[in-house]
Amino acid sequence: MAARRRRNHQGGLPRPGRRRRPRTSFINVRIGTLPGRIRDYVLNGGRSVEKALEVASLSLEEESQIRVNGEVAGLQTNLKEGDCLLLIEAIEGN
């Protein structure tokens, strides 16, 4: 049985050289610092903590701790829809 070729909406064959863009979905995350503000962001593509911090224009200080949904995380941790990413600054005690 011969393979059927997919036709475009006008009945012709698809144009050579045209590629479909891969589907990427957007995710909503909350990113912020403690103490500080937490804001909502939409990520598309890179979903690592490192990329999210780049989007939010935040830098990781040496004493800061990364937390995703309250759990300790690293720069390569992947984020999911609805995650909350916090940079918690070290607070000195008395």
Stockholm file with secondary structure:
# STOCKHOLM 1.0

chainA/1-94         MAARRRRNHQGGLPRPGRRRRPRTSFINVRIGTLPGRIRDYVLNGGRSVEKALEVASLSLEEESQIRVNGEVAGLQTNLKEGDCLLLIEAIEGN
#=GR chainA/1-94 SS CCCCCCCCTTSSCCCTTCCCCCCCCEEEEEEEEESSCEEEEEEESCCBHHHHHHHTTCCCCTTCEEEETTEECCTTCBCCTTCEEEEECCCCCC
#=GC SS_cons        CCCCCCCCTTSSCCCTTCCCCCCCCEEEEEEEEESSCEEEEEEESCCBHHHHHHHTTCCCCTTCEEEETTEECCTTCBCCTTCEEEEECCCCCC
//
